[in-house]
Amino acid sequence: MSLFDDKNFIAKKIKLARKNADLTQAELAEKIGISAKQLSRIEMGSFVPSLLTFLKIIQELNINIDEFGILINKTDNKTRDNLIKIINSANDSELKLYSEVIGVLIKNSAVV
C-alpha cells in the first residue's frame, strides 16, 4: 500500500496542517466549499476526499503534494528541487522575504 492510499495517513496530515494553520474545521470547510461534517469525516479517516476537494485542501493549507508520496516536478538538480520545495511550502510573507533576499543577492553579485 502506498502512502496516498492510506486514509488514516491522509487524515492525520490534513488535521495537523489545519491545526498548524490555526483553523477550525468549520473555517477550513467554508474556505474549500464543503461541510464541516464532511471535513470531520476526512480528518477521522472514515472518508477519502474527492480529488478536487483534496487539491483544495492542500492548496488552502499549503501542503506540498509530495508529503503524500506523490513526487512531481523533480529535476536532476538537488539544489533546484530544494528551492522549489521551499518556495512551494512558503506562505505569502515568506515568499515576499525570499524574493527580496534573492533580489539583493542578485543585485550585489552583479556589482562584483
Biopython code that builds the backbone (N, CA, C, O; Angstrom):
import numpy as np
from Bio.PDB.StructureBuilder import StructureBuilder

atoms = [
    (1, "MET", "N", (0.852, -1.186, 0.000)),
    (1, "MET", "CA", (0.000, 0.000, 0.000)),
    (1, "MET", "C", (0.894, 1.245, 0.000)),
    (1, "MET", "O", (1.820, 1.341, 0.806)),
    (2, "SER", "N", (0.627, 2.180, -0.882)),
    (2, "SER", "CA", (1.405, 3.406, -0.913)),
    (2, "SER", "C", (0.833, 4.409, 0.077)),
    (2, "SER", "O", (-0.299, 4.272, 0.538)),
    (3, "LEU", "N", (1.628, 5.412, 0.392)),
    (3, "LEU", "CA", (1.224, 6.391, 1.400)),
    (3, "LEU", "C", (-0.108, 7.054, 1.087)),
    (3, "LEU", "O", (-0.939, 7.237, 1.976)),
    (4, "PHE", "N", (-0.315, 7.421, -0.197)),
    (4, "PHE", "CA", (-1.511, 8.178, -0.524)),
    (4, "PHE", "C", (-2.753, 7.302, -0.605)),
    (4, "PHE", "O", (-3.845, 7.823, -0.834)),
    (5, "ASP", "N", (-2.627, 5.989, -0.426)),
    (5, "ASP", "CA", (-3.780, 5.097, -0.370)),
    (5, "ASP", "C", (-4.314, 4.943, 1.053)),
    (5, "ASP", "O", (-5.417, 4.431, 1.244)),
    (6, "ASP", "N", (-3.565, 5.368, 2.032)),
    (6, "ASP", "CA", (-3.913, 5.160, 3.420)),
    (6, "ASP", "C", (-4.769, 6.325, 3.929)),
    (6, "ASP", "O", (-4.279, 7.444, 4.079)),
    (7, "LYS", "N", (-6.050, 6.051, 4.192)),
    (7, "LYS", "CA", (-6.981, 7.085, 4.650)),
    (7, "LYS", "C", (-6.506, 7.735, 5.941)),
    (7, "LYS", "O", (-6.630, 8.947, 6.114)),
    (8, "ASN", "N", (-5.967, 6.934, 6.840)),
    (8, "ASN", "CA", (-5.521, 7.482, 8.120)),
    (8, "ASN", "C", (-4.304, 8.389, 7.962)),
    (8, "ASN", "O", (-4.178, 9.391, 8.664)),
    (9, "PHE", "N", (-3.422, 8.041, 7.052)),
    (9, "PHE", "CA", (-2.257, 8.886, 6.779)),
    (9, "PHE", "C", (-2.714, 10.239, 6.242)),
    (9, "PHE", "O", (-2.254, 11.285, 6.698)),
    (10, "ILE", "N", (-3.615, 10.207, 5.276)),
    (10, "ILE", "CA", (-4.163, 11.437, 4.696)),
    (10, "ILE", "C", (-4.876, 12.243, 5.782)),
    (10, "ILE", "O", (-4.701, 13.458, 5.873)),
    (11, "ALA", "N", (-5.670, 11.575, 6.595)),
    (11, "ALA", "CA", (-6.426, 12.241, 7.660)),
    (11, "ALA", "C", (-5.502, 12.974, 8.626)),
    (11, "ALA", "O", (-5.740, 14.134, 8.961)),
    (12, "LYS", "N", (-4.455, 12.299, 9.068)),
    (12, "LYS", "CA", (-3.530, 12.896, 10.030)),
    (12, "LYS", "C", (-2.806, 14.101, 9.440)),
    (12, "LYS", "O", (-2.644, 15.121, 10.110)),
    (13, "LYS", "N", (-2.370, 13.985, 8.187)),
    (13, "LYS", "CA", (-1.674, 15.096, 7.514)),
    (13, "LYS", "C", (-2.573, 16.320, 7.437)),
    (13, "LYS", "O", (-2.149, 17.433, 7.749)),
    (14, "ILE", "N", (-3.806, 16.112, 7.023)),
    (14, "ILE", "CA", (-4.743, 17.227, 6.855)),
    (14, "ILE", "C", (-5.066, 17.859, 8.203)),
    (14, "ILE", "O", (-5.053, 19.083, 8.337)),
    (15, "LYS", "N", (-5.353, 17.036, 9.193)),
    (15, "LYS", "CA", (-5.704, 17.556, 10.515)),
    (15, "LYS", "C", (-4.554, 18.353, 11.121)),
    (15, "LYS", "O", (-4.769, 19.442, 11.654)),
    (16, "LEU", "N", (-3.351, 17.828, 11.046)),
    (16, "LEU", "CA", (-2.187, 18.520, 11.587)),
    (16, "LEU", "C", (-1.963, 19.854, 10.875)),
    (16, "LEU", "O", (-1.710, 20.870, 11.522)),
    (17, "ALA", "N", (-2.055, 19.849, 9.553)),
    (17, "ALA", "CA", (-1.851, 21.089, 8.787)),
    (17, "ALA", "C", (-2.936, 22.113, 9.110)),
    (17, "ALA", "O", (-2.652, 23.308, 9.196)),
    (18, "ARG", "N", (-4.163, 21.660, 9.288)),
    (18, "ARG", "CA", (-5.256, 22.582, 9.633)),
    (18, "ARG", "C", (-5.001, 23.208, 10.989)),
    (18, "ARG", "O", (-5.166, 24.416, 11.161)),
    (19, "LYS", "N", (-4.597, 22.387, 11.959)),
    (19, "LYS", "CA", (-4.323, 22.910, 13.294)),
    (19, "LYS", "C", (-3.131, 23.864, 13.276)),
    (19, "LYS", "O", (-3.144, 24.892, 13.954)),
    (20, "ASN", "N", (-2.106, 23.526, 12.504)),
    (20, "ASN", "CA", (-0.938, 24.400, 12.383)),
    (20, "ASN", "C", (-1.306, 25.732, 11.728)),
    (20, "ASN", "O", (-0.680, 26.757, 11.997)),
    (21, "ALA", "N", (-2.319, 25.709, 10.873)),
    (21, "ALA", "CA", (-2.793, 26.935, 10.225)),
    (21, "ALA", "C", (-3.747, 27.701, 11.139)),
    (21, "ALA", "O", (-4.240, 28.769, 10.775)),
    (22, "ASP", "N", (-4.002, 27.157, 12.317)),
    (22, "ASP", "CA", (-4.888, 27.773, 13.307)),
    (22, "ASP", "C", (-6.296, 27.989, 12.758)),
    (22, "ASP", "O", (-6.899, 29.045, 12.948)),
    (23, "LEU", "N", (-6.808, 26.959, 12.069)),
    (23, "LEU", "CA", (-8.156, 26.995, 11.517)),
    (23, "LEU", "C", (-9.022, 25.934, 12.195)),
    (23, "LEU", "O", (-8.544, 24.845, 12.514)),
    (24, "THR", "N", (-10.274, 26.253, 12.409)),
    (24, "THR", "CA", (-11.214, 25.242, 12.877)),
    (24, "THR", "C", (-11.666, 24.430, 11.665)),
    (24, "THR", "O", (-11.432, 24.817, 10.520)),
    (25, "GLN", "N", (-12.312, 23.307, 11.934)),
    (25, "GLN", "CA", (-12.860, 22.524, 10.827)),
    (25, "GLN", "C", (-13.881, 23.342, 10.063)),
    (25, "GLN", "O", (-13.928, 23.287, 8.834)),
    (26, "ALA", "N", (-14.699, 24.099, 10.775)),
    (26, "ALA", "CA", (-15.732, 24.914, 10.123)),
    (26, "ALA", "C", (-15.106, 25.978, 9.223)),
    (26, "ALA", "O", (-15.598, 26.230, 8.123)),
    (27, "GLU", "N", (-14.023, 26.600, 9.689)),
    (27, "GLU", "CA", (-13.366, 27.643, 8.885)),
    (27, "GLU", "C", (-12.759, 27.061, 7.613)),
    (27, "GLU", "O", (-12.935, 27.611, 6.525)),
    (28, "LEU", "N", (-12.045, 25.944, 7.755)),
    (28, "LEU", "CA", (-11.441, 25.331, 6.574)),
    (28, "LEU", "C", (-12.514, 24.832, 5.620)),
    (28, "LEU", "O", (-12.411, 25.025, 4.409)),
    (29, "ALA", "N", (-13.535, 24.197, 6.157)),
    (29, "ALA", "CA", (-14.617, 23.676, 5.324)),
    (29, "ALA", "C", (-15.250, 24.794, 4.505)),
    (29, "ALA", "O", (-15.530, 24.618, 3.319)),
    (30, "GLU", "N", (-15.475, 25.936, 5.131)),
    (30, "GLU", "CA", (-16.069, 27.068, 4.421)),
    (30, "GLU", "C", (-15.148, 27.571, 3.309)),
    (30, "GLU", "O", (-15.614, 27.901, 2.219)),
    (31, "LYS", "N", (-13.850, 27.628, 3.582)),
    (31, "LYS", "CA", (-12.883, 28.111, 2.597)),
    (31, "LYS", "C", (-12.832, 27.222, 1.353)),
    (31, "LYS", "O", (-12.610, 27.707, 0.244)),
    (32, "ILE", "N", (-13.040, 25.914, 1.548)),
    (32, "ILE", "CA", (-12.913, 24.995, 0.413)),
    (32, "ILE", "C", (-14.252, 24.530, -0.140)),
    (32, "ILE", "O", (-14.302, 23.776, -1.112)),
    (33, "GLY", "N", (-15.340, 24.984, 0.484)),
    (33, "GLY", "CA", (-16.664, 24.706, -0.067)),
    (33, "GLY", "C", (-17.249, 23.341, 0.241)),
    (33, "GLY", "O", (-17.979, 22.775, -0.572)),
    (34, "ILE", "N", (-16.929, 22.810, 1.420)),
    (34, "ILE", "CA", (-17.558, 21.559, 1.865)),
    (34, "ILE", "C", (-18.143, 21.790, 3.255)),
    (34, "ILE", "O", (-17.914, 22.835, 3.864)),
    (35, "SER", "N", (-18.889, 20.826, 3.746)),
    (35, "SER", "CA", (-19.456, 20.955, 5.088)),
    (35, "SER", "C", (-18.406, 20.595, 6.136)),
    (35, "SER", "O", (-17.474, 19.837, 5.867)),
    (36, "ALA", "N", (-18.573, 21.150, 7.327)),
    (36, "ALA", "CA", (-17.680, 20.818, 8.436)),
    (36, "ALA", "C", (-17.782, 19.332, 8.766)),
    (36, "ALA", "O", (-16.792, 18.707, 9.149)),
    (37, "LYS", "N", (-18.975, 18.770, 8.617)),
    (37, "LYS", "CA", (-19.173, 17.343, 8.882)),
    (37, "LYS", "C", (-18.351, 16.496, 7.904)),
    (37, "LYS", "O", (-17.747, 15.499, 8.297)),
    (38, "GLN", "N", (-18.333, 16.898, 6.627)),
    (38, "GLN", "CA", (-17.548, 16.168, 5.633)),
    (38, "GLN", "C", (-16.059, 16.255, 5.955)),
    (38, "GLN", "O", (-15.341, 15.261, 5.853)),
    (39, "LEU", "N", (-15.593, 17.446, 6.345)),
    (39, "LEU", "CA", (-14.187, 17.606, 6.706)),
    (39, "LEU", "C", (-13.858, 16.765, 7.936)),
    (39, "LEU", "O", (-12.789, 16.157, 8.006)),
    (40, "SER", "N", (-14.761, 16.727, 8.896)),
    (40, "SER", "CA", (-14.552, 15.907, 10.087)),
    (40, "SER", "C", (-14.368, 14.442, 9.705)),
    (40, "SER", "O", (-13.485, 13.767, 10.234)),
    (41, "ARG", "N", (-15.187, 13.958, 8.801)),
    (41, "ARG", "CA", (-15.070, 12.557, 8.347)),
    (41, "ARG", "C", (-13.729, 12.315, 7.657)),
    (41, "ARG", "O", (-13.124, 11.254, 7.818)),
    (42, "ILE", "N", (-13.269, 13.303, 6.888)),
    (42, "ILE", "CA", (-11.971, 13.179, 6.217)),
    (42, "ILE", "C", (-10.868, 13.099, 7.267)),
    (42, "ILE", "O", (-9.982, 12.248, 7.179)),
    (43, "GLU", "N", (-10.921, 13.989, 8.265)),
    (43, "GLU", "CA", (-9.886, 14.031, 9.296)),
    (43, "GLU", "C", (-9.928, 12.815, 10.226)),
    (43, "GLU", "O", (-8.919, 12.487, 10.850)),
    (44, "MET", "N", (-11.064, 12.154, 10.327)),
    (44, "MET", "CA", (-11.161, 10.939, 11.140)),
    (44, "MET", "C", (-10.694, 9.712, 10.356)),
    (44, "MET", "O", (-10.508, 8.641, 10.933)),
    (45, "GLY", "N", (-10.507, 9.866, 9.052)),
    (45, "GLY", "CA", (-10.069, 8.752, 8.230)),
    (45, "GLY", "C", (-11.197, 7.846, 7.797)),
    (45, "GLY", "O", (-10.953, 6.759, 7.273)),
    (46, "SER", "N", (-12.434, 8.278, 8.008)),
    (46, "SER", "CA", (-13.569, 7.443, 7.608)),
    (46, "SER", "C", (-14.050, 7.780, 6.202)),
    (46, "SER", "O", (-14.944, 7.119, 5.673)),
    (47, "PHE", "N", (-13.465, 8.797, 5.604)),
    (47, "PHE", "CA", (-13.886, 9.239, 4.279)),
    (47, "PHE", "C", (-12.672, 9.765, 3.536)),
    (47, "PHE", "O", (-11.883, 10.516, 4.109)),
    (48, "VAL", "N", (-12.503, 9.395, 2.283)),
    (48, "VAL", "CA", (-11.425, 9.908, 1.445)),
    (48, "VAL", "C", (-12.003, 11.033, 0.593)),
    (48, "VAL", "O", (-13.028, 10.851, -0.064)),
    (49, "PRO", "N", (-11.350, 12.200, 0.601)),
    (49, "PRO", "CA", (-11.893, 13.309, -0.188)),
    (49, "PRO", "C", (-11.799, 13.036, -1.682)),
    (49, "PRO", "O", (-10.947, 12.273, -2.137)),
    (50, "SER", "N", (-12.686, 13.670, -2.435)),
    (50, "SER", "CA", (-12.567, 13.610, -3.891)),
    (50, "SER", "C", (-11.264, 14.296, -4.284)),
    (50, "SER", "O", (-10.678, 15.025, -3.484)),
    (51, "LEU", "N", (-10.820, 14.071, -5.489)),
    (51, "LEU", "CA", (-9.579, 14.690, -5.949)),
    (51, "LEU", "C", (-9.682, 16.212, -5.870)),
    (51, "LEU", "O", (-8.749, 16.869, -5.408)),
    (52, "LEU", "N", (-10.787, 16.771, -6.307)),
    (52, "LEU", "CA", (-10.961, 18.225, -6.279)),
    (52, "LEU", "C", (-10.913, 18.744, -4.840)),
    (52, "LEU", "O", (-10.248, 19.743, -4.568)),
    (53, "THR", "N", (-11.600, 18.087, -3.932)),
    (53, "THR", "CA", (-11.585, 18.506, -2.529)),
    (53, "THR", "C", (-10.187, 18.367, -1.949)),
    (53, "THR", "O", (-9.719, 19.254, -1.235)),
    (54, "PHE", "N", (-9.525, 17.271, -2.246)),
    (54, "PHE", "CA", (-8.159, 17.054, -1.775)),
    (54, "PHE", "C", (-7.246, 18.176, -2.246)),
    (54, "PHE", "O", (-6.467, 18.714, -1.458)),
    (55, "LEU", "N", (-7.333, 18.533, -3.520)),
    (55, "LEU", "CA", (-6.483, 19.601, -4.064)),
    (55, "LEU", "C", (-6.803, 20.950, -3.420)),
    (55, "LEU", "O", (-5.898, 21.742, -3.159)),
    (56, "LYS", "N", (-8.076, 21.213, -3.167)),
    (56, "LYS", "CA", (-8.455, 22.458, -2.487)),
    (56, "LYS", "C", (-7.881, 22.493, -1.072)),
    (56, "LYS", "O", (-7.387, 23.526, -0.619)),
    (57, "ILE", "N", (-7.950, 21.365, -0.383)),
    (57, "ILE", "CA", (-7.436, 21.285, 0.993)),
    (57, "ILE", "C", (-5.936, 21.548, 1.016)),
    (57, "ILE", "O", (-5.461, 22.380, 1.790)),
    (58, "ILE", "N", (-5.192, 20.846, 0.175)),
    (58, "ILE", "CA", (-3.736, 21.019, 0.233)),
    (58, "ILE", "C", (-3.319, 22.410, -0.232)),
    (58, "ILE", "O", (-2.317, 22.951, 0.236)),
    (59, "GLN", "N", (-4.083, 22.983, -1.144)),
    (59, "GLN", "CA", (-3.771, 24.349, -1.569)),
    (59, "GLN", "C", (-4.057, 25.332, -0.436)),
    (59, "GLN", "O", (-3.230, 26.197, -0.146)),
    (60, "GLU", "N", (-5.202, 25.208, 0.197)),
    (60, "GLU", "CA", (-5.579, 26.127, 1.286)),
    (60, "GLU", "C", (-4.637, 25.992, 2.475)),
    (60, "GLU", "O", (-4.315, 26.986, 3.126)),
    (61, "LEU", "N", (-4.195, 24.777, 2.762)),
    (61, "LEU", "CA", (-3.321, 24.542, 3.914)),
    (61, "LEU", "C", (-1.842, 24.609, 3.556)),
    (61, "LEU", "O", (-0.976, 24.438, 4.414)),
    (62, "ASN", "N", (-1.566, 24.857, 2.294)),
    (62, "ASN", "CA", (-0.190, 24.990, 1.828)),
    (62, "ASN", "C", (0.632, 23.722, 2.105)),
    (62, "ASN", "O", (1.770, 23.783, 2.571)),
    (63, "ILE", "N", (0.019, 22.582, 1.804)),
    (63, "ILE", "CA", (0.694, 21.292, 1.966)),
    (63, "ILE", "C", (1.287, 20.902, 0.618)),
    (63, "ILE", "O", (0.604, 20.958, -0.404)),
    (64, "ASN", "N", (2.543, 20.511, 0.615)),
    (64, "ASN", "CA", (3.177, 20.020, -0.602)),
    (64, "ASN", "C", (2.628, 18.642, -0.931)),
    (64, "ASN", "O", (2.532, 17.784, -0.053)),
    (65, "ILE", "N", (2.274, 18.427, -2.164)),
    (65, "ILE", "CA", (1.702, 17.138, -2.557)),
    (65, "ILE", "C", (2.698, 15.996, -2.357)),
    (65, "ILE", "O", (2.292, 14.850, -2.161)),
    (66, "ASP", "N", (3.989, 16.297, -2.405)),
    (66, "ASP", "CA", (4.969, 15.226, -2.212)),
    (66, "ASP", "C", (4.961, 14.678, -0.780)),
    (66, "ASP", "O", (5.520, 13.611, -0.528)),
    (67, "GLU", "N", (4.336, 15.395, 0.158)),
    (67, "GLU", "CA", (4.200, 14.878, 1.514)),
    (67, "GLU", "C", (3.255, 13.678, 1.569)),
    (67, "GLU", "O", (3.200, 12.971, 2.576)),
    (68, "PHE", "N", (2.516, 13.452, 0.490)),
    (68, "PHE", "CA", (1.603, 12.314, 0.404)),
    (68, "PHE", "C", (2.198, 11.190, -0.443)),
    (68, "PHE", "O", (1.498, 10.239, -0.791)),
    (69, "GLY", "N", (3.478, 11.294, -0.773)),
    (69, "GLY", "CA", (4.135, 10.260, -1.546)),
    (69, "GLY", "C", (4.029, 10.438, -3.044)),
    (69, "GLY", "O", (4.373, 9.536, -3.808)),
    (70, "ILE", "N", (3.553, 11.599, -3.469)),
    (70, "ILE", "CA", (3.416, 11.886, -4.899)),
    (70, "ILE", "C", (4.526, 12.847, -5.277)),
    (70, "ILE", "O", (4.513, 14.009, -4.872)),
    (71, "LEU", "N", (5.469, 12.376, -6.039)),
    (71, "LEU", "CA", (6.608, 13.203, -6.405)),
    (71, "LEU", "C", (6.404, 13.776, -7.805)),
    (71, "LEU", "O", (6.236, 13.049, -8.784)),
    (72, "ILE", "N", (6.425, 15.105, -7.862)),
    (72, "ILE", "CA", (6.280, 15.781, -9.151)),
    (72, "ILE", "C", (7.316, 16.885, -9.267)),
    (72, "ILE", "O", (7.910, 17.315, -8.278)),
    (73, "ASN", "N", (7.516, 17.325, -10.480)),
    (73, "ASN", "CA", (8.417, 18.443, -10.761)),
    (73, "ASN", "C", (9.821, 18.241, -10.204)),
    (73, "ASN", "O", (10.445, 19.196, -9.740)),
    (74, "LYS", "N", (10.313, 17.036, -10.245)),
    (74, "LYS", "CA", (11.670, 16.784, -9.795)),
    (74, "LYS", "C", (12.621, 16.953, -10.969)),
    (74, "LYS", "O", (12.299, 16.620, -12.110)),
    (75, "THR", "N", (13.787, 17.475, -10.662)),
    (75, "THR", "CA", (14.817, 17.648, -11.683)),
    (75, "THR", "C", (16.033, 16.822, -11.274)),
    (75, "THR", "O", (16.004, 16.120, -10.263)),
    (76, "ASP", "N", (17.070, 16.909, -12.042)),
    (76, "ASP", "CA", (18.315, 16.237, -11.679)),
    (76, "ASP", "C", (19.184, 17.127, -10.792)),
    (76, "ASP", "O", (20.291, 16.744, -10.414)),
    (77, "ASN", "N", (18.675, 18.317, -10.463)),
    (77, "ASN", "CA", (19.434, 19.273, -9.678)),
    (77, "ASN", "C", (18.840, 19.347, -8.268)),
    (77, "ASN", "O", (17.752, 19.890, -8.081)),
    (78, "LYS", "N", (19.551, 18.803, -7.279)),
    (78, "LYS", "CA", (19.038, 18.760, -5.904)),
    (78, "LYS", "C", (18.854, 20.162, -5.319)),
    (78, "LYS", "O", (17.912, 20.396, -4.561)),
    (79, "THR", "N", (19.734, 21.084, -5.660)),
    (79, "THR", "CA", (19.596, 22.457, -5.160)),
    (79, "THR", "C", (18.330, 23.088, -5.694)),
    (79, "THR", "O", (17.592, 23.724, -4.942)),
    (80, "ARG", "N", (18.064, 22.924, -6.989)),
    (80, "ARG", "CA", (16.847, 23.464, -7.597)),
    (80, "ARG", "C", (15.607, 22.826, -6.964)),
    (80, "ARG", "O", (14.645, 23.523, -6.642)),
    (81, "ASP", "N", (15.630, 21.509, -6.788)),
    (81, "ASP", "CA", (14.496, 20.811, -6.173)),
    (81, "ASP", "C", (14.238, 21.318, -4.754)),
    (81, "ASP", "O", (13.088, 21.498, -4.354)),
    (82, "ASN", "N", (15.316, 21.547, -3.994)),
    (82, "ASN", "CA", (15.163, 22.038, -2.630)),
    (82, "ASN", "C", (14.563, 23.446, -2.633)),
    (82, "ASN", "O", (13.681, 23.746, -1.828)),
    (83, "LEU", "N", (15.036, 24.304, -3.527)),
    (83, "LEU", "CA", (14.479, 25.659, -3.614)),
    (83, "LEU", "C", (13.011, 25.631, -4.023)),
    (83, "LEU", "O", (12.205, 26.391, -3.486)),
    (84, "ILE", "N", (12.660, 24.769, -4.962)),
    (84, "ILE", "CA", (11.269, 24.642, -5.392)),
    (84, "ILE", "C", (10.402, 24.192, -4.220)),
    (84, "ILE", "O", (9.298, 24.701, -4.029)),
    (85, "LYS", "N", (10.899, 23.245, -3.443)),
    (85, "LYS", "CA", (10.151, 22.755, -2.279)),
    (85, "LYS", "C", (9.947, 23.877, -1.265)),
    (85, "LYS", "O", (8.854, 24.039, -0.723)),
    (86, "ILE", "N", (10.998, 24.646, -1.011)),
    (86, "ILE", "CA", (10.893, 25.759, -0.063)),
    (86, "ILE", "C", (9.883, 26.784, -0.559)),
    (86, "ILE", "O", (9.051, 27.252, 0.218)),
    (87, "ILE", "N", (9.940, 27.133, -1.819)),
    (87, "ILE", "CA", (9.023, 28.120, -2.398)),
    (87, "ILE", "C", (7.587, 27.605, -2.351)),
    (87, "ILE", "O", (6.674, 28.344, -1.981)),
    (88, "ASN", "N", (7.388, 26.357, -2.719)),
    (88, "ASN", "CA", (6.034, 25.794, -2.733)),
    (88, "ASN", "C", (5.408, 25.690, -1.351)),
    (88, "ASN", "O", (4.185, 25.710, -1.219)),
    (89, "SER", "N", (6.233, 25.579, -0.328)),
    (89, "SER", "CA", (5.682, 25.452, 1.021)),
    (89, "SER", "C", (5.622, 26.784, 1.764)),
    (89, "SER", "O", (5.145, 26.832, 2.898)),
    (90, "ALA", "N", (6.096, 27.862, 1.145)),
    (90, "ALA", "CA", (6.137, 29.169, 1.801)),
    (90, "ALA", "C", (4.774, 29.862, 1.765)),
    (90, "ALA", "O", (3.996, 29.698, 0.825)),
    (91, "ASN", "N", (4.513, 30.639, 2.816)),
    (91, "ASN", "CA", (3.309, 31.472, 2.802)),
    (91, "ASN", "C", (3.643, 32.794, 2.100)),
    (91, "ASN", "O", (4.785, 33.003, 1.690)),
    (92, "ASP", "N", (2.671, 33.674, 1.963)),
    (92, "ASP", "CA", (2.875, 34.906, 1.205)),
    (92, "ASP", "C", (3.971, 35.793, 1.790)),
    (92, "ASP", "O", (4.774, 36.351, 1.043)),
    (93, "SER", "N", (4.014, 35.929, 3.107)),
    (93, "SER", "CA", (5.044, 36.792, 3.701)),
    (93, "SER", "C", (6.431, 36.182, 3.535)),
    (93, "SER", "O", (7.402, 36.908, 3.323)),
    (94, "GLU", "N", (6.535, 34.855, 3.628)),
    (94, "GLU", "CA", (7.828, 34.201, 3.400)),
    (94, "GLU", "C", (8.270, 34.369, 1.949)),
    (94, "GLU", "O", (9.445, 34.619, 1.676)),
    (95, "LEU", "N", (7.324, 34.231, 1.021)),
    (95, "LEU", "CA", (7.668, 34.417, -0.390)),
    (95, "LEU", "C", (8.193, 35.824, -0.659)),
    (95, "LEU", "O", (9.156, 36.006, -1.404)),
    (96, "LYS", "N", (7.557, 36.808, -0.051)),
    (96, "LYS", "CA", (7.999, 38.196, -0.222)),
    (96, "LYS", "C", (9.421, 38.356, 0.310)),
    (96, "LYS", "O", (10.267, 38.964, -0.346)),
    (97, "LEU", "N", (9.681, 37.813, 1.494)),
    (97, "LEU", "CA", (11.013, 37.889, 2.086)),
    (97, "LEU", "C", (12.046, 37.201, 1.189)),
    (97, "LEU", "O", (13.102, 37.770, 0.912)),
    (98, "TYR", "N", (11.747, 35.982, 0.736)),
    (98, "TYR", "CA", (12.668, 35.249, -0.129)),
    (98, "TYR", "C", (12.964, 36.044, -1.397)),
    (98, "TYR", "O", (14.111, 36.121, -1.838)),
    (99, "SER", "N", (11.936, 36.626, -1.970)),
    (99, "SER", "CA", (12.105, 37.409, -3.194)),
    (99, "SER", "C", (13.019, 38.612, -2.953)),
    (99, "SER", "O", (13.893, 38.912, -3.766)),
    (100, "GLU", "N", (12.804, 39.293, -1.830)),
    (100, "GLU", "CA", (13.636, 40.456, -1.505)),
    (100, "GLU", "C", (15.095, 40.054, -1.286)),
    (100, "GLU", "O", (16.009, 40.720, -1.772)),
    (101, "VAL", "N", (15.303, 38.962, -0.552)),
    (101, "VAL", "CA", (16.668, 38.491, -0.283)),
    (101, "VAL", "C", (17.356, 38.097, -1.584)),
    (101, "VAL", "O", (18.509, 38.465, -1.813)),
    (102, "ILE", "N", (16.667, 37.362, -2.423)),
    (102, "ILE", "CA", (17.253, 36.941, -3.699)),
    (102, "ILE", "C", (17.549, 38.155, -4.570)),
    (102, "ILE", "O", (18.581, 38.206, -5.239)),
    (103, "GLY", "N", (16.637, 39.141, -4.564)),
    (103, "GLY", "CA", (16.866, 40.367, -5.317)),
    (103, "GLY", "C", (18.125, 41.085, -4.878)),
    (103, "GLY", "O", (18.895, 41.555, -5.714)),
    (104, "VAL", "N", (18.343, 41.176, -3.572)),
    (104, "VAL", "CA", (19.544, 41.817, -3.038)),
    (104, "VAL", "C", (20.784, 41.015, -3.440)),
    (104, "VAL", "O", (21.794, 41.590, -3.848)),
    (105, "LEU", "N", (20.704, 39.689, -3.323)),
    (105, "LEU", "CA", (21.848, 38.841, -3.700)),
    (105, "LEU", "C", (22.197, 39.009, -5.180)),
    (105, "LEU", "O", (23.370, 39.106, -5.542)),
    (106, "ILE", "N", (21.181, 39.043, -6.020)),
    (106, "ILE", "CA", (21.423, 39.207, -7.463)),
    (106, "ILE", "C", (22.021, 40.578, -7.743)),
    (106, "ILE", "O", (22.963, 40.703, -8.525)),
    (107, "LYS", "N", (21.476, 41.599, -7.106)),
    (107, "LYS", "CA", (21.973, 42.965, -7.309)),
    (107, "LYS", "C", (23.447, 43.071, -6.875)),
    (107, "LYS", "O", (24.274, 43.646, -7.583)),
    (108, "ASN", "N", (23.753, 42.507, -5.706)),
    (108, "ASN", "CA", (25.116, 42.588, -5.196)),
    (108, "ASN", "C", (26.100, 41.744, -5.998)),
    (108, "ASN", "O", (27.267, 42.113, -6.127)),
    (109, "SER", "N", (25.649, 40.629, -6.532)),
    (109, "SER", "CA", (26.560, 39.802, -7.327)),
    (109, "SER", "C", (26.807, 40.425, -8.688)),
    (109, "SER", "O", (27.845, 40.169, -9.297)),
    (110, "ALA", "N", (25.868, 41.250, -9.187)),
    (110, "ALA", "CA", (26.053, 41.940, -10.468)),
    (110, "ALA", "C", (27.072, 43.050, -10.337)),
    (110, "ALA", "O", (27.735, 43.408, -11.311)),
    (111, "VAL", "N", (27.204, 43.609, -9.115)),
    (111, "VAL", "CA", (28.144, 44.702, -8.876)),
    (111, "VAL", "C", (29.566, 44.188, -8.831)),
    (111, "VAL", "O", (30.486, 44.892, -9.247)),
    (112, "VAL", "N", (29.772, 42.982, -8.337)),
    (112, "VAL", "CA", (31.112, 42.424, -8.156)),
    (112, "VAL", "C", (31.783, 42.132, -9.448)),
    (112, "VAL", "O", (32.919, 41.657, -9.461)),
]
sb = StructureBuilder()
sb.init_structure("model")
sb.init_model(0)
sb.init_chain("A")
sb.init_seg("    ")
for serial, (resi, resn, name, xyz) in enumerate(atoms, 1):
    if name == "N":
        sb.init_residue(resn, " ", resi, " ")
    sb.init_atom(name, np.array(xyz, "f"), 0.0, 1.0, " ", f" {name:<3s}", serial, name[0])
structure = sb.get_structure()
